[in-house]
Amino acid sequence: MVDTAQFDAIVVGSGITGGWAAKELTEAGLKVLMLERGRDIPHQTGYDTEMKKPWDMPFRGSGDAEEWKREHPVQMLNRHFTEYTQGHFVNDRLNPYQTAPGTDFNWFRSYNLGGRSLTWGRQSYRWSDYDFAANKRDGHGTDWPIRYEDVAPWYDKVEEFIGVAGAAEGLPQLPDGQFQPPWALNAVERATRERIRQRWPERVLTVGRTANLTQPLGERGQCQARSICARGCSYGAYFSTQSSTLPAAKATGNLTLVTDAIVEKVDYDPATNRVTGVRWVDSKDGTRSRAGARMVFLNAGSFNSVQLMMNSASEAMPGGLANSSGVLGTHIMDHPSTLSAMAIMPGFEDVTTYGNRPTGVVIARYRNMDEMDGEGHTRGFSFQGGALQSGWTRGKREPGVGVDFKDSLRPPGPWRVVLVAFADCVPRARNRLTLDRTKTDAHGIPQLNIAFAFGKEEQAALAQAKADSAAMLTEAGGHVIMGFDQPGAGGGAIHEMGGARMGWDPATSVLNRWSQAHDVPNLFVTDGAQMSSSACQNPSLTYMALTARAADRAVGLLKENLI
Protein backbone atom coordinates (compact mmCIF):
# COMPACT_ATOMS: atom_id res chain seq x y z
CA MET A 1 0.00 0.00 0.00
CA VAL A 2 1.45 3.32 -1.13
CA ASP A 3 0.41 6.36 0.89
CA THR A 4 0.27 9.69 -0.96
CA ALA A 5 -0.15 13.23 0.29
CA GLN A 6 -3.03 14.65 2.29
CA PHE A 7 -5.56 16.78 0.40
CA ASP A 8 -8.41 19.09 1.34
CA ALA A 9 -10.76 17.09 -0.88
CA ILE A 10 -10.80 14.00 -3.04
CA VAL A 11 -13.11 13.82 -6.03
CA VAL A 12 -13.83 10.30 -7.31
CA GLY A 13 -14.71 10.43 -11.00
CA SER A 14 -14.04 12.93 -13.78
CA GLY A 15 -17.34 12.98 -15.64
CA ILE A 16 -19.95 15.70 -15.82
CA THR A 17 -20.25 16.12 -12.04
CA GLY A 18 -16.69 15.20 -11.10
CA GLY A 19 -15.38 17.95 -13.33
CA TRP A 20 -17.74 20.44 -11.71
CA ALA A 21 -16.77 19.37 -8.20
CA ALA A 22 -13.07 19.75 -9.03
CA LYS A 23 -13.62 23.16 -10.63
CA GLU A 24 -15.64 24.60 -7.76
CA LEU A 25 -13.43 23.21 -4.99
CA THR A 26 -10.12 24.23 -6.56
CA GLU A 27 -11.41 27.70 -7.42
CA ALA A 28 -12.30 28.08 -3.73
CA GLY A 29 -8.65 27.47 -2.89
CA LEU A 30 -8.79 23.80 -1.85
CA LYS A 31 -6.12 21.30 -2.75
CA VAL A 32 -7.98 18.59 -4.64
CA LEU A 33 -7.10 15.08 -5.80
CA MET A 34 -9.23 13.83 -8.70
CA LEU A 35 -9.19 10.09 -9.30
CA GLU A 36 -10.36 8.64 -12.61
CA ARG A 37 -10.51 4.87 -13.09
CA GLY A 38 -9.99 5.05 -16.85
CA ARG A 39 -7.31 6.25 -19.21
CA ASP A 40 -6.25 9.81 -19.89
CA ILE A 41 -7.80 11.45 -22.95
CA PRO A 42 -6.23 14.91 -23.33
CA HIS A 43 -8.37 17.62 -24.86
CA GLN A 44 -7.81 18.04 -28.61
CA THR A 45 -4.77 15.74 -28.92
CA GLY A 46 -6.54 12.72 -27.43
CA TYR A 47 -9.50 12.55 -29.82
CA ASP A 48 -7.88 9.98 -32.08
CA THR A 49 -10.69 9.51 -34.59
CA GLU A 50 -12.20 13.00 -34.63
CA MET A 51 -11.01 14.00 -38.10
CA LYS A 52 -10.85 10.56 -39.70
CA LYS A 53 -12.86 9.70 -42.79
CA PRO A 54 -14.53 6.32 -43.31
CA TRP A 55 -11.71 5.17 -45.59
CA ASP A 56 -9.25 5.86 -42.74
CA MET A 57 -10.99 3.32 -40.53
CA PRO A 58 -10.32 -0.44 -40.72
CA PHE A 59 -14.03 -1.22 -41.05
CA ARG A 60 -15.06 2.04 -42.72
CA GLY A 61 -16.76 3.20 -39.54
CA SER A 62 -18.98 0.15 -39.17
CA GLY A 63 -16.72 -1.66 -36.72
CA ASP A 64 -15.60 -5.23 -36.24
CA ALA A 65 -18.85 -7.11 -35.57
CA GLU A 66 -17.11 -10.12 -34.07
CA GLU A 67 -15.00 -8.00 -31.75
CA TRP A 68 -18.06 -6.05 -30.65
CA LYS A 69 -19.97 -9.21 -29.78
CA ARG A 70 -17.00 -10.51 -27.83
CA GLU A 71 -15.78 -7.36 -26.07
CA HIS A 72 -18.71 -4.91 -26.16
CA PRO A 73 -22.00 -6.88 -26.20
CA VAL A 74 -23.74 -4.23 -24.06
CA GLN A 75 -21.98 -1.05 -25.17
CA MET A 76 -22.60 -1.84 -28.85
CA LEU A 77 -26.31 -1.28 -28.16
CA ASN A 78 -25.64 2.38 -27.29
CA ARG A 79 -26.69 4.72 -30.08
CA HIS A 80 -23.42 6.67 -29.72
CA PHE A 81 -21.23 3.56 -30.02
CA THR A 82 -19.45 3.31 -33.39
CA GLU A 83 -16.05 2.33 -34.67
CA TYR A 84 -15.08 5.99 -34.20
CA THR A 85 -16.22 6.17 -30.57
CA GLN A 86 -15.70 2.68 -29.18
CA GLY A 87 -12.57 3.85 -27.37
CA HIS A 88 -14.82 6.05 -25.24
CA PHE A 89 -16.78 3.07 -23.92
CA VAL A 90 -15.88 0.24 -21.55
CA ASN A 91 -14.88 -3.25 -22.48
CA ASP A 92 -17.81 -5.30 -21.14
CA ARG A 93 -15.78 -8.48 -20.81
CA LEU A 94 -13.27 -6.74 -18.54
CA ASN A 95 -15.94 -4.82 -16.61
CA PRO A 96 -18.71 -7.33 -15.85
CA TYR A 97 -21.89 -6.80 -13.87
CA GLN A 98 -24.79 -9.05 -12.93
CA THR A 99 -28.57 -8.73 -13.28
CA ALA A 100 -31.26 -10.27 -11.12
CA PRO A 101 -33.85 -12.71 -12.57
CA GLY A 102 -36.40 -10.84 -14.64
CA THR A 103 -34.09 -7.87 -15.16
CA ASP A 104 -33.29 -6.52 -18.61
CA PHE A 105 -30.85 -3.66 -18.04
CA ASN A 106 -28.10 -2.31 -20.28
CA TRP A 107 -25.50 -0.40 -18.27
CA PHE A 108 -23.71 1.96 -20.63
CA ARG A 109 -20.39 3.18 -19.24
CA SER A 110 -17.38 5.28 -20.23
CA TYR A 111 -14.34 4.66 -18.07
CA ASN A 112 -11.96 7.36 -19.25
CA LEU A 113 -11.04 10.91 -18.41
CA GLY A 114 -14.20 12.94 -18.92
CA GLY A 115 -16.44 9.91 -18.46
CA ARG A 116 -19.67 10.19 -20.40
CA SER A 117 -19.22 13.94 -20.79
CA LEU A 118 -17.51 13.01 -24.06
CA THR A 119 -20.45 10.99 -25.36
CA TRP A 120 -23.57 12.47 -23.73
CA GLY A 121 -26.51 13.74 -25.76
CA ARG A 122 -26.03 17.32 -24.41
CA GLN A 123 -29.75 17.91 -23.81
CA SER A 124 -29.92 20.42 -20.93
CA TYR A 125 -33.24 21.04 -19.20
CA ARG A 126 -34.15 22.54 -15.87
CA TRP A 127 -36.49 20.74 -13.53
CA SER A 128 -39.45 22.56 -11.98
CA ASP A 129 -41.47 22.12 -8.82
CA TYR A 130 -43.75 19.79 -10.77
CA ASP A 131 -40.70 17.52 -10.54
CA PHE A 132 -39.21 18.34 -7.13
CA ALA A 133 -42.65 18.14 -5.48
CA ALA A 134 -43.82 15.01 -7.34
CA ASN A 135 -42.99 12.48 -4.61
CA LYS A 136 -44.83 14.45 -1.96
CA ARG A 137 -47.79 15.01 -4.25
CA ASP A 138 -48.48 11.39 -5.19
CA GLY A 139 -46.82 9.51 -2.35
CA HIS A 140 -44.21 7.64 -4.35
CA GLY A 141 -40.68 7.71 -2.96
CA THR A 142 -39.61 10.28 -0.40
CA ASP A 143 -40.09 14.04 -0.53
CA TRP A 144 -37.24 16.01 -2.02
CA PRO A 145 -35.77 18.33 0.66
CA ILE A 146 -35.31 21.03 -1.99
CA ARG A 147 -37.45 22.94 -4.43
CA TYR A 148 -36.79 24.85 -7.64
CA GLU A 149 -35.89 28.10 -5.88
CA ASP A 150 -33.06 26.28 -4.09
CA VAL A 151 -31.50 25.18 -7.37
CA ALA A 152 -32.36 28.09 -9.70
CA PRO A 153 -29.25 30.23 -9.04
CA TRP A 154 -27.06 27.17 -9.58
CA TYR A 155 -28.80 26.42 -12.86
CA ASP A 156 -27.89 29.99 -13.84
CA LYS A 157 -24.24 29.46 -12.92
CA VAL A 158 -23.95 26.17 -14.78
CA GLU A 159 -25.72 27.34 -17.94
CA GLU A 160 -23.60 30.48 -18.19
CA PHE A 161 -20.41 28.42 -17.90
CA ILE A 162 -21.21 25.44 -20.12
CA GLY A 163 -23.17 27.32 -22.77
CA VAL A 164 -26.72 26.15 -23.48
CA ALA A 165 -28.45 27.09 -26.72
CA GLY A 166 -32.22 27.29 -26.35
CA ALA A 167 -35.41 29.26 -26.89
CA ALA A 168 -37.31 30.86 -24.01
CA GLU A 169 -40.91 29.64 -23.94
CA GLY A 170 -42.24 30.81 -20.56
CA LEU A 171 -43.33 27.34 -19.48
CA PRO A 172 -43.60 26.73 -15.73
CA GLN A 173 -42.93 23.01 -16.19
CA LEU A 174 -39.75 23.68 -18.21
CA PRO A 175 -38.21 26.86 -16.77
CA ASP A 176 -36.23 29.11 -19.08
CA GLY A 177 -32.53 29.59 -18.46
CA GLN A 178 -29.45 31.58 -19.42
CA PHE A 179 -29.46 30.74 -23.10
CA GLN A 180 -27.26 31.30 -26.09
CA PRO A 181 -29.21 31.85 -29.34
CA PRO A 182 -31.23 28.75 -30.22
CA TRP A 183 -30.71 26.43 -33.13
CA ALA A 184 -33.44 26.94 -35.72
CA LEU A 185 -36.47 24.75 -36.26
CA ASN A 186 -36.86 23.60 -39.85
CA ALA A 187 -39.94 24.37 -41.94
CA VAL A 188 -41.75 21.14 -41.09
CA GLU A 189 -41.08 21.54 -37.37
CA ARG A 190 -42.32 25.13 -37.43
CA ALA A 191 -45.54 24.06 -39.13
CA THR A 192 -46.00 21.12 -36.76
CA ARG A 193 -45.45 23.40 -33.77
CA GLU A 194 -48.14 25.84 -34.88
CA ARG A 195 -50.70 23.19 -35.87
CA ILE A 196 -50.34 21.39 -32.54
CA ARG A 197 -50.55 24.61 -30.56
CA GLN A 198 -53.68 25.74 -32.37
CA ARG A 199 -55.44 22.56 -31.26
CA TRP A 200 -53.72 22.16 -27.84
CA PRO A 201 -52.33 25.49 -26.60
CA GLU A 202 -50.68 23.80 -23.61
CA ARG A 203 -48.57 21.51 -25.80
CA VAL A 204 -45.44 23.35 -26.89
CA LEU A 205 -42.91 22.04 -29.39
CA THR A 206 -39.58 23.86 -29.16
CA VAL A 207 -36.02 23.28 -30.28
CA GLY A 208 -33.99 21.06 -27.96
CA ARG A 209 -31.93 22.95 -25.40
CA THR A 210 -28.41 21.72 -25.96
CA ALA A 211 -24.91 22.34 -24.60
CA ASN A 212 -23.58 23.06 -28.10
CA LEU A 213 -22.33 26.62 -28.51
CA THR A 214 -24.01 28.81 -31.10
CA GLN A 215 -21.48 31.56 -30.36
CA PRO A 216 -17.93 31.39 -28.94
CA LEU A 217 -17.54 31.19 -25.18
CA GLY A 218 -14.14 32.03 -23.72
CA GLU A 219 -11.54 29.97 -25.56
CA ARG A 220 -14.15 27.56 -26.87
CA GLY A 221 -15.28 27.87 -30.47
CA GLN A 222 -18.86 27.67 -31.68
CA CYS A 223 -20.31 24.39 -32.89
CA GLN A 224 -19.47 23.45 -36.47
CA ALA A 225 -22.58 21.21 -36.70
CA ARG A 226 -20.55 18.22 -37.82
CA SER A 227 -22.71 15.71 -35.90
CA ILE A 228 -19.67 13.74 -34.68
CA CYS A 229 -19.74 14.98 -31.08
CA ALA A 230 -19.08 11.63 -29.40
CA ARG A 231 -15.65 11.41 -31.00
CA GLY A 232 -14.55 14.37 -28.89
CA CYS A 233 -14.55 17.98 -30.10
CA SER A 234 -11.25 19.84 -30.47
CA TYR A 235 -13.18 23.09 -30.89
CA GLY A 236 -14.57 22.66 -27.38
CA ALA A 237 -17.92 23.45 -28.94
CA TYR A 238 -19.91 21.19 -26.66
CA PHE A 239 -19.58 20.93 -22.91
CA SER A 240 -17.27 18.22 -21.65
CA THR A 241 -14.94 17.93 -18.70
CA GLN A 242 -11.96 18.25 -21.04
CA SER A 243 -13.20 21.38 -22.80
CA SER A 244 -14.53 23.26 -19.80
CA THR A 245 -14.29 22.30 -16.13
CA LEU A 246 -10.93 20.52 -16.17
CA PRO A 247 -9.02 23.46 -17.73
CA ALA A 248 -10.62 25.74 -15.14
CA ALA A 249 -9.58 23.46 -12.28
CA LYS A 250 -6.04 23.04 -13.64
CA ALA A 251 -5.65 26.79 -14.02
CA THR A 252 -5.88 27.21 -10.24
CA GLY A 253 -2.78 25.13 -9.62
CA ASN A 254 -4.71 23.28 -6.91
CA LEU A 255 -5.58 20.09 -8.81
CA THR A 256 -3.78 16.76 -8.78
CA LEU A 257 -5.16 14.35 -11.39
CA VAL A 258 -4.55 10.61 -11.35
CA THR A 259 -5.97 8.37 -14.10
CA ASP A 260 -6.09 4.56 -14.29
CA ALA A 261 -7.05 4.60 -10.59
CA ILE A 262 -9.93 2.26 -9.67
CA VAL A 263 -11.20 3.40 -6.28
CA GLU A 264 -12.22 0.37 -4.24
CA LYS A 265 -12.94 1.80 -0.79
CA VAL A 266 -13.57 4.98 1.15
CA ASP A 267 -11.90 4.88 4.56
CA TYR A 268 -14.01 5.77 7.60
CA ASP A 269 -12.97 6.56 11.18
CA PRO A 270 -15.73 5.69 13.69
CA ALA A 271 -13.96 7.67 16.43
CA THR A 272 -14.44 10.95 14.57
CA ASN A 273 -17.40 9.89 12.41
CA ARG A 274 -15.55 11.13 9.34
CA VAL A 275 -14.25 9.65 6.12
CA THR A 276 -10.48 10.00 6.04
CA GLY A 277 -9.51 9.17 2.48
CA VAL A 278 -9.80 6.60 -0.28
CA ARG A 279 -7.96 3.53 -1.56
CA TRP A 280 -7.46 2.64 -5.19
CA VAL A 281 -5.93 0.06 -7.50
CA ASP A 282 -3.71 1.03 -10.41
CA SER A 283 -5.39 -0.66 -13.38
CA LYS A 284 -2.08 -0.98 -15.23
CA ASP A 285 0.15 -2.67 -12.66
CA GLY A 286 -2.23 -3.64 -9.84
CA THR A 287 -0.46 -1.63 -7.14
CA ARG A 288 -2.65 -0.26 -4.38
CA SER A 289 -2.47 3.31 -3.07
CA ARG A 290 -4.18 5.48 -0.50
CA ALA A 291 -4.66 9.22 -0.09
CA GLY A 292 -6.12 11.17 2.83
CA ALA A 293 -8.51 14.10 2.70
CA ARG A 294 -10.68 16.30 4.87
CA MET A 295 -13.69 15.45 2.70
CA VAL A 296 -14.66 13.20 -0.20
CA PHE A 297 -16.94 13.86 -3.18
CA LEU A 298 -18.30 10.77 -4.94
CA ASN A 299 -18.88 11.45 -8.64
CA ALA A 300 -18.10 8.05 -10.12
CA GLY A 301 -21.50 7.74 -11.83
CA SER A 302 -24.77 6.82 -10.12
CA PHE A 303 -24.30 3.08 -9.85
CA ASN A 304 -20.52 3.18 -9.37
CA SER A 305 -20.82 5.59 -6.44
CA VAL A 306 -23.37 3.33 -4.77
CA GLN A 307 -21.16 0.30 -5.44
CA LEU A 308 -18.25 2.09 -3.79
CA MET A 309 -20.32 3.00 -0.73
CA MET A 310 -21.46 -0.61 -0.40
CA ASN A 311 -17.92 -1.90 -0.78
CA SER A 312 -16.81 0.54 1.95
CA ALA A 313 -18.73 -1.38 4.61
CA SER A 314 -16.89 -1.68 7.90
CA GLU A 315 -17.42 -3.03 11.40
CA ALA A 316 -18.89 0.33 12.34
CA MET A 317 -21.09 0.46 9.22
CA PRO A 318 -21.71 -3.16 8.16
CA GLY A 319 -24.53 -2.27 5.75
CA GLY A 320 -22.37 0.07 3.74
CA LEU A 321 -20.94 3.54 4.20
CA ALA A 322 -23.54 6.08 5.39
CA ASN A 323 -26.31 3.47 5.31
CA SER A 324 -27.95 3.60 8.72
CA SER A 325 -31.25 4.04 6.86
CA GLY A 326 -30.85 0.76 5.01
CA VAL A 327 -31.99 2.38 1.75
CA LEU A 328 -28.57 2.57 0.10
CA GLY A 329 -28.88 0.96 -3.33
CA THR A 330 -32.67 1.12 -3.47
CA HIS A 331 -35.08 3.19 -5.58
CA ILE A 332 -32.92 3.26 -8.72
CA MET A 333 -34.52 4.70 -11.84
CA ASP A 334 -34.13 5.18 -15.58
CA HIS A 335 -36.51 6.85 -17.99
CA PRO A 336 -38.81 4.45 -19.84
CA SER A 337 -38.58 5.42 -23.47
CA THR A 338 -39.96 4.33 -26.82
CA LEU A 339 -40.67 5.56 -30.35
CA SER A 340 -44.23 6.79 -29.81
CA ALA A 341 -45.02 7.86 -33.35
CA MET A 342 -43.51 8.30 -36.79
CA ALA A 343 -45.47 10.09 -39.48
CA ILE A 344 -44.96 10.96 -43.13
CA MET A 345 -45.57 14.70 -43.60
CA PRO A 346 -46.91 15.52 -47.10
CA GLY A 347 -47.06 19.05 -48.45
CA PHE A 348 -43.41 19.98 -47.92
CA GLU A 349 -41.93 18.54 -51.09
CA ASP A 350 -40.66 21.99 -52.12
CA VAL A 351 -38.53 22.58 -49.02
CA THR A 352 -35.34 21.01 -47.80
CA THR A 353 -32.54 21.61 -45.30
CA TYR A 354 -28.80 21.92 -45.62
CA GLY A 355 -26.16 20.84 -43.14
CA ASN A 356 -26.61 19.35 -39.69
CA ARG A 357 -28.03 20.43 -36.36
CA PRO A 358 -26.76 18.97 -33.07
CA THR A 359 -30.17 18.80 -31.45
CA GLY A 360 -33.77 17.87 -32.18
CA VAL A 361 -37.05 19.16 -30.80
CA VAL A 362 -38.81 18.63 -27.52
CA ILE A 363 -42.47 18.76 -26.54
CA ALA A 364 -42.53 19.65 -22.86
CA ARG A 365 -44.59 17.71 -20.36
CA TYR A 366 -48.27 18.66 -20.30
CA ARG A 367 -49.97 15.79 -18.40
CA ASN A 368 -50.71 15.73 -14.64
CA MET A 369 -49.86 19.37 -14.18
CA ASP A 370 -52.26 21.42 -12.05
CA GLU A 371 -54.94 18.79 -12.61
CA MET A 372 -54.41 15.04 -12.65
CA ASP A 373 -55.37 14.00 -16.17
CA GLY A 374 -53.10 11.03 -16.73
CA GLU A 375 -54.78 7.76 -17.66
CA GLY A 376 -53.37 5.30 -15.14
CA HIS A 377 -50.30 7.33 -14.23
CA THR A 378 -49.60 10.23 -11.89
CA ARG A 379 -46.43 11.66 -13.40
CA GLY A 380 -45.57 13.07 -16.80
CA PHE A 381 -43.89 12.37 -20.10
CA SER A 382 -42.25 14.52 -22.73
CA PHE A 383 -41.23 13.96 -26.33
CA GLN A 384 -37.98 14.38 -28.18
CA GLY A 385 -37.47 13.92 -31.89
CA GLY A 386 -37.70 16.09 -34.95
CA ALA A 387 -38.52 16.37 -38.63
CA LEU A 388 -36.09 14.91 -41.13
CA GLN A 389 -36.03 14.37 -44.85
CA SER A 390 -35.05 11.03 -46.32
CA GLY A 391 -31.78 10.95 -48.24
CA TRP A 392 -30.33 8.49 -50.72
CA THR A 393 -29.85 5.88 -47.99
CA ARG A 394 -33.60 5.22 -48.17
CA GLY A 395 -32.67 3.01 -51.11
CA LYS A 396 -31.41 0.40 -48.66
CA ARG A 397 -35.00 -0.16 -47.56
CA GLU A 398 -36.78 0.17 -50.90
CA PRO A 399 -37.03 -2.28 -53.81
CA GLY A 400 -35.25 -1.41 -57.01
CA VAL A 401 -32.17 -1.87 -59.15
CA GLY A 402 -30.42 -0.15 -62.02
CA VAL A 403 -29.90 3.37 -63.32
CA ASP A 404 -33.51 4.50 -63.00
CA PHE A 405 -33.63 3.38 -59.38
CA LYS A 406 -30.33 5.12 -58.62
CA ASP A 407 -31.52 8.32 -60.27
CA SER A 408 -34.73 8.24 -58.22
CA LEU A 409 -32.61 8.46 -55.08
CA ARG A 410 -30.79 11.63 -56.13
CA PRO A 411 -33.44 14.14 -54.97
CA PRO A 412 -34.48 14.29 -51.32
CA GLY A 413 -37.21 11.91 -50.25
CA PRO A 414 -40.33 12.48 -48.15
CA TRP A 415 -40.36 14.30 -44.82
CA ARG A 416 -40.98 12.39 -41.61
CA VAL A 417 -41.59 13.50 -38.04
CA VAL A 418 -40.44 11.25 -35.21
CA LEU A 419 -41.55 11.61 -31.58
CA VAL A 420 -39.83 9.56 -28.88
CA ALA A 421 -41.40 9.57 -25.41
CA PHE A 422 -39.44 9.84 -22.17
CA ALA A 423 -41.62 9.14 -19.14
CA ASP A 424 -41.12 9.70 -15.44
CA CYS A 425 -39.93 6.58 -13.62
CA VAL A 426 -41.59 5.95 -10.27
CA PRO A 427 -39.01 5.28 -7.50
CA ARG A 428 -39.50 1.76 -6.13
CA ALA A 429 -37.66 -0.07 -3.35
CA ARG A 430 -37.56 -3.28 -5.38
CA ASN A 431 -35.48 -1.60 -8.08
CA ARG A 432 -32.12 -1.81 -6.41
CA LEU A 433 -28.41 -2.47 -6.48
CA THR A 434 -26.57 -5.08 -4.41
CA LEU A 435 -23.06 -6.47 -4.35
CA ASP A 436 -22.41 -10.00 -5.54
CA ARG A 437 -19.46 -10.98 -3.38
CA THR A 438 -19.24 -14.39 -5.06
CA LYS A 439 -18.28 -12.71 -8.32
CA THR A 440 -15.47 -10.19 -8.52
CA ASP A 441 -13.68 -8.26 -11.22
CA ALA A 442 -10.03 -8.71 -12.13
CA HIS A 443 -8.98 -6.67 -9.10
CA GLY A 444 -11.06 -8.59 -6.57
CA ILE A 445 -13.80 -5.96 -6.27
CA PRO A 446 -17.33 -7.44 -5.93
CA GLN A 447 -19.51 -7.04 -8.98
CA LEU A 448 -22.67 -4.99 -8.96
CA ASN A 449 -26.01 -6.78 -9.28
CA ILE A 450 -28.88 -4.81 -10.81
CA ALA A 451 -32.54 -5.64 -10.12
CA PHE A 452 -34.85 -3.46 -12.19
CA ALA A 453 -38.22 -3.50 -13.93
CA PHE A 454 -40.67 -0.86 -15.08
CA GLY A 455 -44.19 -0.99 -13.63
CA LYS A 456 -47.80 -0.21 -14.43
CA GLU A 457 -47.34 3.56 -14.13
CA GLU A 458 -44.62 3.63 -16.77
CA GLN A 459 -46.62 1.31 -19.04
CA ALA A 460 -49.67 3.56 -18.74
CA ALA A 461 -47.64 6.70 -19.43
CA LEU A 462 -46.14 5.28 -22.62
CA ALA A 463 -49.55 4.02 -23.77
CA GLN A 464 -50.93 7.52 -23.41
CA ALA A 465 -47.84 8.99 -25.08
CA LYS A 466 -48.43 6.76 -28.09
CA ALA A 467 -52.06 7.87 -28.41
CA ASP A 468 -51.24 11.54 -27.82
CA SER A 469 -48.37 11.63 -30.31
CA ALA A 470 -50.44 10.00 -33.03
CA ALA A 471 -53.22 12.52 -32.45
CA MET A 472 -50.80 15.46 -32.57
CA LEU A 473 -49.05 14.37 -35.76
CA THR A 474 -52.37 13.61 -37.44
CA GLU A 475 -53.62 17.07 -36.46
CA ALA A 476 -50.40 18.48 -37.95
CA GLY A 477 -51.24 16.86 -41.29
CA GLY A 478 -49.14 13.75 -41.02
CA HIS A 479 -49.86 10.13 -41.84
CA VAL A 480 -48.78 8.01 -38.87
CA ILE A 481 -47.01 4.87 -40.05
CA MET A 482 -45.84 3.38 -36.75
CA GLY A 483 -45.76 3.82 -33.00
CA PHE A 484 -44.99 1.78 -29.88
CA ASP A 485 -46.04 1.81 -26.25
CA GLN A 486 -43.56 -0.61 -24.65
CA PRO A 487 -40.36 0.62 -23.02
CA GLY A 488 -36.99 -0.66 -24.09
CA ALA A 489 -34.59 -2.32 -21.67
CA GLY A 490 -33.70 -0.45 -18.51
CA GLY A 491 -30.69 1.77 -19.01
CA GLY A 492 -31.72 2.57 -22.56
CA ALA A 493 -32.24 6.26 -21.84
CA ILE A 494 -28.71 6.35 -20.34
CA HIS A 495 -30.24 8.24 -17.41
CA GLU A 496 -29.72 5.73 -14.60
CA MET A 497 -30.04 7.46 -11.25
CA GLY A 498 -30.87 6.95 -7.58
CA GLY A 499 -29.48 4.54 -5.01
CA ALA A 500 -28.29 7.13 -2.49
CA ARG A 501 -31.31 9.36 -2.46
CA MET A 502 -31.71 12.78 -0.93
CA GLY A 503 -34.39 13.32 1.72
CA TRP A 504 -35.46 15.07 4.91
CA ASP A 505 -35.34 12.05 7.21
CA PRO A 506 -32.06 10.20 7.93
CA ALA A 507 -34.16 7.11 8.63
CA THR A 508 -35.41 6.96 5.03
CA SER A 509 -32.69 8.64 2.95
CA VAL A 510 -28.93 8.68 2.54
CA LEU A 511 -28.26 12.36 1.82
CA ASN A 512 -29.54 15.67 3.14
CA ARG A 513 -30.58 18.72 1.12
CA TRP A 514 -26.94 19.61 0.45
CA SER A 515 -26.05 16.23 -1.13
CA GLN A 516 -24.23 15.50 2.13
CA ALA A 517 -24.47 12.12 3.86
CA HIS A 518 -26.71 12.20 6.93
CA ASP A 519 -24.40 9.77 8.71
CA VAL A 520 -21.00 11.12 7.66
CA PRO A 521 -20.82 14.93 7.41
CA ASN A 522 -17.67 15.12 5.26
CA LEU A 523 -18.99 12.77 2.55
CA PHE A 524 -20.84 14.25 -0.43
CA VAL A 525 -22.48 12.33 -3.30
CA THR A 526 -23.36 14.68 -6.13
CA ASP A 527 -23.82 12.52 -9.22
CA GLY A 528 -27.07 10.86 -10.24
CA ALA A 529 -27.06 8.59 -7.19
CA GLN A 530 -28.53 11.44 -5.13
CA MET A 531 -31.74 11.69 -7.13
CA SER A 532 -35.03 11.03 -5.32
CA SER A 533 -37.16 11.06 -8.47
CA SER A 534 -36.48 11.07 -12.18
CA ALA A 535 -38.77 13.71 -13.73
CA CYS A 536 -39.21 13.12 -17.47
CA GLN A 537 -36.51 15.41 -18.80
CA ASN A 538 -32.79 14.82 -19.08
CA PRO A 539 -31.11 15.04 -15.67
CA SER A 540 -27.52 16.11 -16.42
CA LEU A 541 -28.07 19.85 -15.97
CA THR A 542 -29.62 19.17 -12.56
CA TYR A 543 -26.68 16.95 -11.58
CA MET A 544 -24.27 19.78 -12.40
CA ALA A 545 -26.30 22.42 -10.58
CA LEU A 546 -26.58 20.28 -7.45
CA THR A 547 -22.83 19.59 -7.58
CA ALA A 548 -21.96 23.28 -7.72
CA ARG A 549 -24.39 23.94 -4.87
CA ALA A 550 -22.94 21.12 -2.75
CA ALA A 551 -19.36 22.28 -3.35
CA ASP A 552 -20.23 25.78 -2.18
CA ARG A 553 -21.78 24.33 0.98
CA ALA A 554 -18.82 22.03 1.60
CA VAL A 555 -16.29 24.86 1.28
CA GLY A 556 -18.24 26.95 3.77
CA LEU A 557 -18.43 24.10 6.27
CA LEU A 558 -14.75 23.33 5.85
CA LYS A 559 -13.71 26.92 6.49
CA GLU A 560 -15.78 26.92 9.66
CA ASN A 561 -14.24 23.59 10.74
CA LEU A 562 -17.69 22.00 10.80
CA ILE A 563 -16.63 18.98 8.76
Buried (B, 14 or more C-beta within 10 A) or exposed (E): EEEBEEBBBBBBBBBBBBBBBBBBBBBBEBBBBBBBBBBBBEBEEBBEBBEBEEEEBEEEBEBBEEEBEEBBEBBBBBEBBBBBBBBBBBBBEEBBBBBBEEBBBBBBBBBBBBBBBBBBBBBBBBBBBBBBBBBEBBEBBBBBBBBBEBBBEBBBBBBBBBBBBBBEBEBEBBBEBBBBEBBEBBBBBEBBBEBBEEEBEEBBBBBBBBBBBBEBBEEBBBBBBBEBBBBBBBBBBBBBBBBBBBBBBBEBEBBBBBBBBBBBBBBBEEEEEBBBBBBBBBBEEEEBBBBBBBBBBBBBBBBBBBBBBBBBBBEEBEBBBBBBBEBBBBBBBBBBBBBBBBBBBEEBEEEEBEEEBBBBBBBBBBBBBEEEEBEEBBBBBBBBBBBBBBEEEBBEEEEEEEEEEEEBBEEBBEBBBBBBBBBBBBBBEEBBBBBBEEEEBEEEBBBBBBBBBBBEBBBBBBBBBBBBBBBBBBBBBBEBEEBBBEBBBBBBBBBBBBBBBBBBEBEBBBBBBBBBBBBBBBBBBBBBBBBBBBBBBBBBBBBBBBBBBBBBBBBEBBEEEEB
